[in-house]
Amino acid sequence: MIPDWMKEVDANSCQCSAVYHGKKGFIGKTIDGIFSFLQEAFISESFSKRRGLLQSLDPRAKLVSILAVIFATSLIGNLRVLIFIYALTLLFCYLSKIEVGFFIKRVWLFIPIFAGIIAVPMIFNVFLPGDLLYQVAYLGPGAHLGPFSLPESIFITKQGSNAAVIFTMRVATCVSAVVLLFLTTQQQILFKSLRTVGVPKLYVLTLLMAYRYIFLLMDLIREMYVAKKARTIQARGMIDEQKWVGGRIGYTLIRSLSMSEKVHMAMMSRGFSGEVHIMQEFKMKNRDYLAGAVAISLSVVLVLISQNIIRV
């Protein structure tokens, strides 16, 4: 039996950070990036230990529910419906005791922004014809770009802008649902729930090992850069710096191959069979069945809306 005091966890966000004064080179920026990555991982893990709505649900029901909503959302082409689903993710974020500002920044910082950049060409009549919304340039008749002919004028279309906004909003909504799943579920529990819903153990094992040893890799890189900075008296030339980086890459590869063999032999000697085993046992409750039924019902409604069977 585990004593109660060992089960207690601090659910507050980690406030630790690495501070480096003075002008930073690429070494200092790399160290800051590594510490930021580790700090963000620890903060994300703390959210899953809070007493919120999604944290209280069975991970299997939560996984199936969120995946069903994501699948249905990917079929939706109505902007109002997408905004409604996105508002629901923000509501569940608040009910799960996750800072809404942190959640929004985490979602919109990378993937949806890149999705918006990908969708930018859609707004121009060169790629998607439509009604004039704003004229960008007038090229005149017979305009060409190499072997490609161009229209007389390049302008932003109403249909293209609407398609770009819908595409970006769809990506943002799906990413928000995935981020909610990861923030409210401990990683080892999430991996075990993947096995219970039929995901092959090879994929689960690969994800589990990659997640665990990414922190060891980051720590190894941090140690190498700190050691280099501590022993550097003056800056060297670009060629010497590139040689050092190339040597460290080769050293990291050799060390990772050696460690993988040792870890594999250690796991096999302890009877590892590829299954994910944790101390927590899953047990479905009435609220879990209710949450799953509501999520699946919502997904069915969204699919019907995407097929124009239900009009909004």
Protein Blocks (a to p, Z undefined) as FASTA:
>chain_A
ZZfklmpccfbdcfbdcddedjddfklmmmmmmmmmmmmmmmmmmmmmpccfklmpcfkl
mmmmmmmmmmmmmmpccfklmmmmmmmmmmmmmmnopafklmmmmmmmmmmmmmmmmmmm
mmpmklmgcddfbdfbdgbghiaehjbccdfbdcddfklmmmmmmmmmmmmmmmmmmmmm
mmmpcfklmmmmmmmnopafklmmmmmmmmmmmmmmmmmmmmmmmmmmmmpmbdcdfklm
mmmmmmmmmmmmmmmmmmmmmmmmmmmmnopahiacdfbdcdddfklmmmmmmmmmmmmm
mmmmmnomacZZ
